[in-house]
Amino acid sequence: MIWAQTPERVIGADGGMPWHVPEDLAYFKSITAGCPVVMGRRTWESLPERFRPLPGRVNIVVTRSAEQRGRLAGEGAVPAESLEEALDEAREHVNDASSLIWIMGGGGVYAEAVERDLADLASVTIIDTDAPGDTYAPELHPSQWVMAGSAQGEGSWDTSESGTRYRFETYRRV
């Protein structure tokens, strides 16, 4: 899984991200390049049209609506009826043993992946802001997840060109 969040676990507001940290977007692009990405329909729709589908990645979109699945296929996405179906589809597009499948949102998809033990790794960008939001990241409970590393060193921050502090953290399921 991969997402950016505030310390209060806010990941979105009104269908978008309530901050602008170009370094996080560049990190997302580099870490997911060449890998299948799985997302919910609203996350797909939140992407600017010029970036749909995300280039260099198979884009798999979860929706229960047959009508939406037909539309998504026409827009260059691989539609799936459930998260499990999406992950099965993603496995067919993994290039080699070192490739990852990235779940990239939204909140409900992340929550299901955590609750059902469908993910082993979470790459989380902490955005040091108190931005309000309406979508939250799932809690990675310490009895099930441990921090495997921080690109900046634990507790350290980088500052974005936008002036916002951030850090990249990686968690692994125990």
SULNORWO-V526446 format. One record per helix or strand of 2 or more residues. SS is the DSSP state (~ for helix, > for strand). FROM is the first residue (numbers start at 0). LEN is the number of residues. If there is no record, write none. Layout:
SS/FROM/LEN + SS/FROM/LEN
//
This chain:
>/1/5 + >/9/4 + ~/21/11 + >/36/4 + ~/40/6 + ~/48/3 + >/58/4 + ~/65/9 + >/77/3 + ~/82/9 + >/101/2 + ~/106/9 + >/120/7 + >/134/2 + >/144/6 + >/157/2 + >/164/9
//
